[in-house]
Amino acid sequence: MVEVSFYHLQAQPLDQVLPRLLEKVSERGMISLVRMMSDQLKIDLDGALWTYSPASFLAHAKAEDPHPDQQPVLLTGAEGQNLNNASVLVLLEDAPASDIADYDRCLYMFDGNDPESLQAARARWKTMKAEGLDVTYWQQQDGRWVKKA
């Protein structure tokens, strides 16, 4: 059964937090599919993953780029297309996930400073709990993640 971790962003923006989480996923030998709703966020994250650290970068591509099946991290807006055979699904902007059972892990990231994002995350939490999924809740605190539920 898929494990779902909700990440409540409060202190740092997505473009600073996501690369570090994806690094940890990659270090564990897992492949990630990052699903979002807007093309602009996909473009912004593509740039951020190449430049977030002066000492390194995170190998990745957008789904429409050549050879998506060979990417350790793939950015997409399409639901139901696991083009890189990822085991970890990252959901941004309350992206749909009718295919969530096809993954081992799901990271649901939301902006706690945005009331709409917070409301959507609460609704998604309730739905996933009702479906019997194993869900946990992580909150930013003093520059680290603290498990709250």
VMD Tcl script that builds the backbone (N, CA, C; Angstrom):
set m [mol new atoms 447]
animate dup $m
set s [atomselect $m all]
$s set {name element resname resid chain x y z} {
  {N N MET 1 A 0.839 -1.180 0.000}
  {CA C MET 1 A 0.000 0.000 0.000}
  {C C MET 1 A 0.886 1.246 0.000}
  {N N VAL 2 A 0.468 2.246 -0.743}
  {CA C VAL 2 A 1.235 3.477 -0.866}
  {C C VAL 2 A 1.262 4.250 0.454}
  {N N GLU 3 A 2.433 4.780 0.780}
  {CA C GLU 3 A 2.586 5.664 1.942}
  {C C GLU 3 A 2.506 7.091 1.442}
  {N N VAL 4 A 1.662 7.918 2.075}
  {CA C VAL 4 A 1.489 9.309 1.663}
  {C C VAL 4 A 1.992 10.225 2.766}
  {N N SER 5 A 2.906 11.112 2.417}
  {CA C SER 5 A 3.444 12.097 3.358}
  {C C SER 5 A 3.026 13.490 2.907}
  {N N PHE 6 A 2.331 14.197 3.780}
  {CA C PHE 6 A 1.936 15.568 3.512}
  {C C PHE 6 A 3.027 16.489 4.043}
  {N N TYR 7 A 3.519 17.380 3.198}
  {CA C TYR 7 A 4.557 18.328 3.587}
  {C C TYR 7 A 3.976 19.736 3.564}
  {N N HIS 8 A 3.875 20.320 4.750}
  {CA C HIS 8 A 3.277 21.632 4.971}
  {C C HIS 8 A 4.383 22.688 4.905}
  {N N LEU 9 A 4.463 23.392 3.782}
  {CA C LEU 9 A 5.485 24.421 3.600}
  {C C LEU 9 A 5.051 25.697 4.311}
  {N N GLN 10 A 5.926 26.218 5.156}
  {CA C GLN 10 A 5.624 27.448 5.866}
  {C C GLN 10 A 6.785 28.429 5.824}
  {N N ALA 11 A 7.981 27.944 6.090}
  {CA C ALA 11 A 9.135 28.828 6.249}
  {C C ALA 11 A 9.924 29.024 4.957}
  {N N GLN 12 A 9.922 28.029 4.083}
  {CA C GLN 12 A 10.696 28.105 2.852}
  {C C GLN 12 A 9.787 27.804 1.669}
  {N N PRO 13 A 10.071 28.403 0.516}
  {CA C PRO 13 A 9.243 28.148 -0.663}
  {C C PRO 13 A 9.556 26.794 -1.310}
  {N N LEU 14 A 8.656 26.362 -2.141}
  {CA C LEU 14 A 8.756 25.078 -2.823}
  {C C LEU 14 A 10.071 24.912 -3.574}
  {N N ASP 15 A 10.515 25.947 -4.286}
  {CA C ASP 15 A 11.721 25.802 -5.102}
  {C C ASP 15 A 12.986 25.612 -4.276}
  {N N GLN 16 A 12.921 25.866 -2.971}
  {CA C GLN 16 A 14.056 25.600 -2.088}
  {C C GLN 16 A 13.923 24.242 -1.396}
  {N N VAL 17 A 12.707 23.831 -1.136}
  {CA C VAL 17 A 12.455 22.602 -0.386}
  {C C VAL 17 A 12.445 21.363 -1.280}
  {N N LEU 18 A 11.767 21.469 -2.407}
  {CA C LEU 18 A 11.613 20.306 -3.280}
  {C C LEU 18 A 12.945 19.699 -3.730}
  {N N PRO 19 A 13.928 20.489 -4.161}
  {CA C PRO 19 A 15.189 19.867 -4.586}
  {C C PRO 19 A 15.832 19.000 -3.502}
  {N N ARG 20 A 15.792 19.445 -2.270}
  {CA C ARG 20 A 16.407 18.657 -1.190}
  {C C ARG 20 A 15.646 17.354 -0.941}
  {N N LEU 21 A 14.326 17.412 -1.005}
  {CA C LEU 21 A 13.543 16.179 -0.837}
  {C C LEU 21 A 13.805 15.211 -1.992}
  {N N LEU 22 A 13.882 15.742 -3.202}
  {CA C LEU 22 A 14.153 14.880 -4.355}
  {C C LEU 22 A 15.559 14.294 -4.306}
  {N N GLU 23 A 16.505 15.043 -3.769}
  {CA C GLU 23 A 17.857 14.501 -3.571}
  {C C GLU 23 A 17.816 13.288 -2.648}
  {N N LYS 24 A 17.079 13.405 -1.556}
  {CA C LYS 24 A 16.978 12.288 -0.602}
  {C C LYS 24 A 16.331 11.071 -1.246}
  {N N VAL 25 A 15.304 11.302 -2.046}
  {CA C VAL 25 A 14.652 10.208 -2.758}
  {C C VAL 25 A 15.656 9.534 -3.696}
  {N N SER 26 A 16.403 10.334 -4.455}
  {CA C SER 26 A 17.390 9.791 -5.396}
  {C C SER 26 A 18.516 9.051 -4.686}
  {N N GLU 27 A 18.960 9.593 -3.546}
  {CA C GLU 27 A 20.020 8.936 -2.774}
  {C C GLU 27 A 19.604 7.549 -2.315}
  {N N ARG 28 A 18.308 7.337 -2.153}
  {CA C ARG 28 A 17.793 6.024 -1.735}
  {C C ARG 28 A 17.541 5.109 -2.927}
  {N N GLY 29 A 17.953 5.559 -4.106}
  {CA C GLY 29 A 17.821 4.739 -5.301}
  {C C GLY 29 A 16.421 4.712 -5.894}
  {N N MET 30 A 15.577 5.651 -5.524}
  {CA C MET 30 A 14.212 5.685 -6.026}
  {C C MET 30 A 14.074 6.725 -7.138}
  {N N ILE 31 A 13.117 6.511 -7.990}
  {CA C ILE 31 A 12.826 7.400 -9.118}
  {C C ILE 31 A 11.559 8.183 -8.795}
  {N N SER 32 A 11.535 9.477 -9.177}
  {CA C SER 32 A 10.421 10.357 -8.834}
  {C C SER 32 A 9.700 10.886 -10.062}
  {N N LEU 33 A 8.390 10.996 -9.922}
  {CA C LEU 33 A 7.554 11.692 -10.887}
  {C C LEU 33 A 6.911 12.854 -10.141}
  {N N VAL 34 A 7.143 14.070 -10.612}
  {CA C VAL 34 A 6.623 15.269 -9.963}
  {C C VAL 34 A 5.478 15.793 -10.825}
  {N N ARG 35 A 4.256 15.737 -10.276}
  {CA C ARG 35 A 3.055 16.131 -11.024}
  {C C ARG 35 A 2.515 17.453 -10.489}
  {N N MET 36 A 2.232 18.371 -11.410}
  {CA C MET 36 A 1.697 19.680 -11.040}
  {C C MET 36 A 0.621 20.075 -12.038}
  {N N MET 37 A -0.066 21.168 -11.735}
  {CA C MET 37 A -1.169 21.614 -12.572}
  {C C MET 37 A -0.749 22.657 -13.611}
  {N N SER 38 A 0.187 23.524 -13.288}
  {CA C SER 38 A 0.496 24.640 -14.190}
  {C C SER 38 A 1.806 24.428 -14.940}
  {N N ASP 39 A 1.791 24.827 -16.203}
  {CA C ASP 39 A 3.007 24.762 -17.018}
  {C C ASP 39 A 4.068 25.716 -16.486}
  {N N GLN 40 A 3.641 26.855 -15.942}
  {CA C GLN 40 A 4.612 27.825 -15.434}
  {C C GLN 40 A 5.394 27.248 -14.262}
  {N N LEU 41 A 4.729 26.526 -13.367}
  {CA C LEU 41 A 5.449 25.907 -12.249}
  {C C LEU 41 A 6.437 24.872 -12.778}
  {N N LYS 42 A 6.049 24.124 -13.794}
  {CA C LYS 42 A 6.961 23.134 -14.373}
  {C C LYS 42 A 8.217 23.818 -14.914}
  {N N ILE 43 A 8.049 24.932 -15.605}
  {CA C ILE 43 A 9.187 25.690 -16.141}
  {C C ILE 43 A 10.056 26.221 -15.003}
  {N N ASP 44 A 9.412 26.786 -13.981}
  {CA C ASP 44 A 10.154 27.335 -12.846}
  {C C ASP 44 A 10.943 26.256 -12.106}
  {N N LEU 45 A 10.314 25.100 -11.877}
  {CA C LEU 45 A 11.006 24.016 -11.165}
  {C C LEU 45 A 12.120 23.413 -12.009}
  {N N ASP 46 A 11.925 23.366 -13.306}
  {CA C ASP 46 A 12.987 22.878 -14.193}
  {C C ASP 46 A 14.240 23.712 -13.991}
  {N N GLY 47 A 14.085 25.016 -13.964}
  {CA C GLY 47 A 15.233 25.895 -13.722}
  {C C GLY 47 A 15.803 25.740 -12.324}
  {N N ALA 48 A 14.924 25.640 -11.342}
  {CA C ALA 48 A 15.372 25.535 -9.948}
  {C C ALA 48 A 16.167 24.252 -9.692}
  {N N LEU 49 A 15.773 23.158 -10.315}
  {CA C LEU 49 A 16.481 21.896 -10.089}
  {C C LEU 49 A 17.876 21.886 -10.697}
  {N N TRP 50 A 18.109 22.739 -11.698}
  {CA C TRP 50 A 19.451 22.850 -12.275}
  {C C TRP 50 A 20.325 23.801 -11.465}
  {N N THR 51 A 19.724 24.761 -10.756}
  {CA C THR 51 A 20.512 25.848 -10.167}
  {C C THR 51 A 20.392 26.005 -8.654}
  {N N TYR 52 A 19.662 25.151 -7.966}
  {CA C TYR 52 A 19.405 25.359 -6.533}
  {C C TYR 52 A 20.662 25.311 -5.676}
  {N N SER 53 A 21.702 24.642 -6.155}
  {CA C SER 53 A 22.936 24.535 -5.388}
  {C C SER 53 A 24.123 24.840 -6.302}
  {N N PRO 54 A 25.021 25.726 -5.868}
  {CA C PRO 54 A 26.188 26.013 -6.705}
  {C C PRO 54 A 27.119 24.811 -6.854}
  {N N ALA 55 A 27.025 23.871 -5.942}
  {CA C ALA 55 A 27.935 22.722 -5.951}
  {C C ALA 55 A 27.386 21.519 -6.713}
  {N N SER 56 A 26.084 21.521 -7.023}
  {CA C SER 56 A 25.512 20.349 -7.679}
  {C C SER 56 A 24.233 20.724 -8.416}
  {N N PHE 57 A 23.663 19.723 -9.076}
  {CA C PHE 57 A 22.369 19.869 -9.715}
  {C C PHE 57 A 21.646 18.536 -9.582}
  {N N LEU 58 A 20.371 18.541 -9.843}
  {CA C LEU 58 A 19.584 17.319 -9.755}
  {C C LEU 58 A 19.165 16.926 -11.173}
  {N N ALA 59 A 19.677 15.819 -11.668}
  {CA C ALA 59 A 19.334 15.362 -13.010}
  {C C ALA 59 A 17.836 15.132 -13.106}
  {N N HIS 60 A 17.235 15.693 -14.151}
  {CA C HIS 60 A 15.785 15.612 -14.320}
  {C C HIS 60 A 15.435 16.058 -15.739}
  {N N ALA 61 A 14.153 15.961 -16.068}
  {CA C ALA 61 A 13.647 16.471 -17.343}
  {C C ALA 61 A 12.156 16.712 -17.210}
  {N N LYS 62 A 11.607 17.407 -18.190}
  {CA C LYS 62 A 10.170 17.566 -18.313}
  {C C LYS 62 A 9.656 16.395 -19.160}
  {N N ALA 63 A 8.417 16.027 -18.969}
  {CA C ALA 63 A 7.853 14.864 -19.670}
  {C C ALA 63 A 7.938 15.002 -21.183}
  {N N GLU 64 A 7.867 16.225 -21.689}
  {CA C GLU 64 A 7.908 16.431 -23.135}
  {C C GLU 64 A 9.334 16.442 -23.695}
  {N N ASP 65 A 10.345 16.403 -22.850}
  {CA C ASP 65 A 11.734 16.359 -23.301}
  {C C ASP 65 A 12.062 14.957 -23.842}
  {N N PRO 66 A 13.155 14.842 -24.612}
  {CA C PRO 66 A 13.552 13.519 -25.113}
  {C C PRO 66 A 13.882 12.543 -23.976}
  {N N HIS 67 A 13.568 11.312 -24.172}
  {CA C HIS 67 A 13.916 10.196 -23.284}
  {C C HIS 67 A 13.369 10.343 -21.854}
  {N N PRO 68 A 12.090 10.623 -21.687}
  {CA C PRO 68 A 11.551 10.745 -20.330}
  {C C PRO 68 A 11.679 9.452 -19.534}
  {N N ASP 69 A 11.735 8.325 -20.220}
  {CA C ASP 69 A 11.829 7.028 -19.549}
  {C C ASP 69 A 13.172 6.819 -18.859}
  {N N GLN 70 A 14.164 7.652 -19.154}
  {CA C GLN 70 A 15.502 7.497 -18.575}
  {C C GLN 70 A 15.785 8.487 -17.447}
  {N N GLN 71 A 14.784 9.237 -17.026}
  {CA C GLN 71 A 15.009 10.305 -16.062}
  {C C GLN 71 A 14.780 9.858 -14.617}
  {N N PRO 72 A 15.701 10.194 -13.718}
  {CA C PRO 72 A 15.506 9.864 -12.300}
  {C C PRO 72 A 14.445 10.748 -11.639}
  {N N VAL 73 A 14.222 11.939 -12.210}
  {CA C VAL 73 A 13.180 12.863 -11.762}
  {C C VAL 73 A 12.507 13.406 -13.017}
  {N N LEU 74 A 11.190 13.254 -13.085}
  {CA C LEU 74 A 10.454 13.718 -14.251}
  {C C LEU 74 A 9.352 14.677 -13.817}
  {N N LEU 75 A 9.306 15.843 -14.451}
  {CA C LEU 75 A 8.302 16.863 -14.170}
  {C C LEU 75 A 7.182 16.736 -15.196}
  {N N THR 76 A 5.942 16.644 -14.719}
  {CA C THR 76 A 4.831 16.443 -15.640}
  {C C THR 76 A 3.557 17.101 -15.141}
  {N N GLY 77 A 2.651 17.291 -16.045}
  {CA C GLY 77 A 1.321 17.778 -15.700}
  {C C GLY 77 A 0.278 16.713 -15.998}
  {N N ALA 78 A 0.704 15.617 -16.613}
  {CA C ALA 78 A -0.229 14.583 -17.051}
  {C C ALA 78 A -0.474 13.546 -15.959}
  {N N GLU 79 A -1.732 13.258 -15.763}
  {CA C GLU 79 A -2.092 12.217 -14.803}
  {C C GLU 79 A -2.075 10.861 -15.497}
  {N N GLY 80 A -1.666 9.856 -14.775}
  {CA C GLY 80 A -1.722 8.500 -15.284}
  {C C GLY 80 A -0.607 8.130 -16.238}
  {N N GLN 81 A 0.403 8.973 -16.367}
  {CA C GLN 81 A 1.516 8.660 -17.254}
  {C C GLN 81 A 2.800 8.582 -16.443}
  {N N ASN 82 A 3.140 7.399 -16.026}
  {CA C ASN 82 A 4.374 7.174 -15.273}
  {C C ASN 82 A 5.474 6.822 -16.272}
  {N N LEU 83 A 5.883 7.830 -17.031}
  {CA C LEU 83 A 6.808 7.629 -18.150}
  {C C LEU 83 A 8.195 7.172 -17.732}
  {N N ASN 84 A 8.599 7.441 -16.505}
  {CA C ASN 84 A 9.933 7.039 -16.051}
  {C C ASN 84 A 9.874 5.886 -15.048}
  {N N ASN 85 A 8.726 5.236 -14.953}
  {CA C ASN 85 A 8.541 4.090 -14.058}
  {C C ASN 85 A 8.927 4.438 -12.622}
  {N N ALA 86 A 8.450 5.588 -12.170}
  {CA C ALA 86 A 8.779 6.089 -10.832}
  {C C ALA 86 A 8.083 5.280 -9.753}
  {N N SER 87 A 8.733 5.207 -8.606}
  {CA C SER 87 A 8.115 4.592 -7.426}
  {C C SER 87 A 7.612 5.657 -6.455}
  {N N VAL 88 A 8.040 6.916 -6.672}
  {CA C VAL 88 A 7.635 8.026 -5.805}
  {C C VAL 88 A 6.890 9.062 -6.645}
  {N N LEU 89 A 5.675 9.375 -6.222}
  {CA C LEU 89 A 4.860 10.401 -6.860}
  {C C LEU 89 A 4.860 11.633 -5.967}
  {N N VAL 90 A 5.216 12.776 -6.542}
  {CA C VAL 90 A 5.190 14.042 -5.812}
  {C C VAL 90 A 4.047 14.866 -6.388}
  {N N LEU 91 A 3.118 15.261 -5.520}
  {CA C LEU 91 A 1.966 16.041 -5.960}
  {C C LEU 91 A 2.115 17.488 -5.523}
  {N N LEU 92 A 1.989 18.393 -6.487}
  {CA C LEU 92 A 2.044 19.824 -6.237}
  {C C LEU 92 A 0.751 20.441 -6.764}
  {N N GLU 93 A 0.355 21.562 -6.203}
  {CA C GLU 93 A -0.833 22.292 -6.653}
  {C C GLU 93 A -2.091 21.429 -6.618}
  {N N ASP 94 A -2.166 20.527 -5.661}
  {CA C ASP 94 A -3.315 19.629 -5.513}
  {C C ASP 94 A -3.603 18.858 -6.805}
  {N N ALA 95 A -2.541 18.436 -7.476}
  {CA C ALA 95 A -2.679 17.686 -8.726}
  {C C ALA 95 A -3.433 16.378 -8.484}
  {N N PRO 96 A -4.183 15.913 -9.476}
  {CA C PRO 96 A -4.935 14.673 -9.320}
  {C C PRO 96 A -4.018 13.457 -9.213}
  {N N ALA 97 A -4.538 12.421 -8.596}
  {CA C ALA 97 A -3.727 11.213 -8.393}
  {C C ALA 97 A -4.595 9.958 -8.375}
  {N N SER 98 A -5.408 9.786 -9.410}
  {CA C SER 98 A -6.237 8.578 -9.468}
  {C C SER 98 A -5.371 7.322 -9.605}
  {N N ASP 99 A -4.117 7.484 -10.010}
  {CA C ASP 99 A -3.184 6.370 -10.186}
  {C C ASP 99 A -2.251 6.178 -8.988}
  {N N ILE 100 A -2.589 6.734 -7.850}
  {CA C ILE 100 A -1.698 6.725 -6.678}
  {C C ILE 100 A -1.294 5.307 -6.268}
  {N N ALA 101 A -2.150 4.342 -6.492}
  {CA C ALA 101 A -1.851 2.957 -6.101}
  {C C ALA 101 A -0.695 2.362 -6.907}
  {N N ASP 102 A -0.313 3.023 -7.994}
  {CA C ASP 102 A 0.798 2.541 -8.822}
  {C C ASP 102 A 2.164 2.904 -8.251}
  {N N TYR 103 A 2.193 3.622 -7.135}
  {CA C TYR 103 A 3.439 4.111 -6.537}
  {C C TYR 103 A 3.622 3.530 -5.141}
  {N N ASP 104 A 4.883 3.489 -4.686}
  {CA C ASP 104 A 5.182 3.047 -3.326}
  {C C ASP 104 A 5.023 4.189 -2.331}
  {N N ARG 105 A 5.389 5.405 -2.758}
  {CA C ARG 105 A 5.336 6.589 -1.890}
  {C C ARG 105 A 4.702 7.739 -2.646}
  {N N CYS 106 A 4.072 8.622 -1.889}
  {CA C CYS 106 A 3.530 9.850 -2.453}
  {C C CYS 106 A 3.874 10.986 -1.496}
  {N N LEU 107 A 4.428 12.053 -2.035}
  {CA C LEU 107 A 4.727 13.250 -1.265}
  {C C LEU 107 A 3.773 14.336 -1.747}
  {N N TYR 108 A 2.895 14.764 -0.862}
  {CA C TYR 108 A 1.911 15.806 -1.196}
  {C C TYR 108 A 2.398 17.090 -0.547}
  {N N MET 109 A 2.806 18.054 -1.365}
  {CA C MET 109 A 3.389 19.283 -0.840}
  {C C MET 109 A 2.416 20.434 -1.036}
  {N N PHE 110 A 2.257 21.249 0.020}
  {CA C PHE 110 A 1.325 22.368 -0.074}
  {C C PHE 110 A 1.836 23.571 0.709}
  {N N ASP 111 A 1.437 24.745 0.236}
  {CA C ASP 111 A 1.847 26.017 0.822}
  {C C ASP 111 A 0.898 26.384 1.957}
  {N N GLY 112 A 1.379 26.319 3.175}
  {CA C GLY 112 A 0.568 26.636 4.339}
  {C C GLY 112 A 0.239 28.103 4.471}
  {N N ASN 113 A 0.886 28.954 3.683}
  {CA C ASN 113 A 0.602 30.389 3.715}
  {C C ASN 113 A -0.480 30.784 2.709}
  {N N ASP 114 A -0.945 29.836 1.924}
  {CA C ASP 114 A -1.990 30.069 0.932}
  {C C ASP 114 A -3.275 29.376 1.407}
  {N N PRO 115 A -4.314 30.139 1.744}
  {CA C PRO 115 A -5.546 29.539 2.276}
  {C C PRO 115 A -6.184 28.498 1.352}
  {N N GLU 116 A -6.149 28.722 0.040}
  {CA C GLU 116 A -6.727 27.749 -0.895}
  {C C GLU 116 A -5.939 26.443 -0.894}
  {N N SER 117 A -4.624 26.560 -0.870}
  {CA C SER 117 A -3.768 25.382 -0.836}
  {C C SER 117 A -3.969 24.601 0.458}
  {N N LEU 118 A -4.086 25.315 1.553}
  {CA C LEU 118 A -4.310 24.687 2.851}
  {C C LEU 118 A -5.648 23.955 2.879}
  {N N GLN 119 A -6.685 24.577 2.346}
  {CA C GLN 119 A -8.008 23.956 2.302}
  {C C GLN 119 A -7.998 22.708 1.423}
  {N N ALA 120 A -7.341 22.786 0.278}
  {CA C ALA 120 A -7.253 21.634 -0.621}
  {C C ALA 120 A -6.507 20.481 0.045}
  {N N ALA 121 A -5.434 20.800 0.773}
  {CA C ALA 121 A -4.658 19.760 1.459}
  {C C ALA 121 A -5.499 19.079 2.537}
  {N N ARG 122 A -6.264 19.854 3.267}
  {CA C ARG 122 A -7.131 19.265 4.303}
  {C C ARG 122 A -8.155 18.322 3.686}
  {N N ALA 123 A -8.745 18.741 2.584}
  {CA C ALA 123 A -9.725 17.896 1.903}
  {C C ALA 123 A -9.068 16.620 1.383}
  {N N ARG 124 A -7.876 16.757 0.800}
  {CA C ARG 124 A -7.165 15.583 0.275}
  {C C ARG 124 A -6.783 14.632 1.411}
  {N N TRP 125 A -6.347 15.182 2.554}
  {CA C TRP 125 A -6.011 14.362 3.728}
  {C C TRP 125 A -7.218 13.526 4.140}
  {N N LYS 126 A -8.372 14.173 4.266}
  {CA C LYS 126 A -9.596 13.466 4.683}
  {C C LYS 126 A -9.964 12.368 3.691}
  {N N THR 127 A -9.857 12.677 2.413}
  {CA C THR 127 A -10.186 11.683 1.390}
  {C C THR 127 A -9.242 10.493 1.464}
  {N N MET 128 A -7.963 10.752 1.580}
  {CA C MET 128 A -6.982 9.664 1.618}
  {C C MET 128 A -7.128 8.821 2.884}
  {N N LYS 129 A -7.391 9.475 4.008}
  {CA C LYS 129 A -7.629 8.728 5.258}
  {C C LYS 129 A -8.859 7.829 5.097}
  {N N ALA 130 A -9.926 8.377 4.511}
  {CA C ALA 130 A -11.160 7.616 4.318}
  {C C ALA 130 A -10.948 6.421 3.382}
  {N N GLU 131 A -10.003 6.564 2.457}
  {CA C GLU 131 A -9.672 5.472 1.539}
  {C C GLU 131 A -8.775 4.423 2.188}
  {N N GLY 132 A -8.347 4.676 3.418}
  {CA C GLY 132 A -7.516 3.725 4.140}
  {C C GLY 132 A -6.034 3.814 3.830}
  {N N LEU 133 A -5.613 4.896 3.200}
  {CA C LEU 133 A -4.190 5.054 2.900}
  {C C LEU 133 A -3.414 5.409 4.167}
  {N N ASP 134 A -2.150 5.015 4.189}
  {CA C ASP 134 A -1.249 5.320 5.299}
  {C C ASP 134 A -0.718 6.738 5.100}
  {N N VAL 135 A -1.247 7.722 5.857}
  {CA C VAL 135 A -0.861 9.117 5.677}
  {C C VAL 135 A -0.133 9.656 6.910}
  {N N THR 136 A 0.864 10.489 6.657}
  {CA C THR 136 A 1.578 11.187 7.725}
  {C C THR 136 A 1.645 12.662 7.363}
  {N N TYR 137 A 1.873 13.481 8.364}
  {CA C TYR 137 A 1.885 14.929 8.189}
  {C C TYR 137 A 3.190 15.485 8.730}
  {N N TRP 138 A 3.913 16.245 7.903}
  {CA C TRP 138 A 5.192 16.837 8.249}
  {C C TRP 138 A 5.087 18.347 8.127}
  {N N GLN 139 A 5.665 19.054 9.083}
  {CA C GLN 139 A 5.613 20.507 9.097}
  {C C GLN 139 A 7.032 21.065 9.232}
  {N N GLN 140 A 7.292 22.167 8.533}
  {CA C GLN 140 A 8.586 22.824 8.656}
  {C C GLN 140 A 8.693 23.478 10.029}
  {N N GLN 141 A 9.829 23.250 10.670}
  {CA C GLN 141 A 10.059 23.849 11.989}
  {C C GLN 141 A 11.562 24.021 12.177}
  {N N ASP 142 A 11.985 25.258 12.341}
  {CA C ASP 142 A 13.402 25.569 12.564}
  {C C ASP 142 A 14.314 24.954 11.501}
  {N N GLY 143 A 13.900 25.037 10.242}
  {CA C GLY 143 A 14.728 24.564 9.141}
  {C C GLY 143 A 14.752 23.074 8.947}
  {N N ARG 144 A 13.868 22.344 9.607}
  {CA C ARG 144 A 13.826 20.888 9.415}
  {C C ARG 144 A 12.377 20.438 9.402}
  {N N TRP 145 A 12.185 19.187 9.045}
  {CA C TRP 145 A 10.845 18.617 9.000}
  {C C TRP 145 A 10.546 17.883 10.298}
  {N N VAL 146 A 9.388 18.158 10.863}
  {CA C VAL 146 A 8.952 17.519 12.106}
  {C C VAL 146 A 7.648 16.794 11.824}
  {N N LYS 147 A 7.611 15.509 12.174}
  {CA C LYS 147 A 6.391 14.720 11.983}
  {C C LYS 147 A 5.387 15.112 13.052}
  {N N LYS 148 A 4.197 15.538 12.605}
  {CA C LYS 148 A 3.153 16.008 13.521}
  {C C LYS 148 A 1.996 15.023 13.623}
  {N N ALA 149 A 1.813 14.202 12.625}
  {CA C ALA 149 A 0.711 13.210 12.663}
  {C C ALA 149 A 1.028 12.064 11.724}
}
mol reanalyze $m
mol bondsrecalc $m
mol representation Tube
mol addrep $m
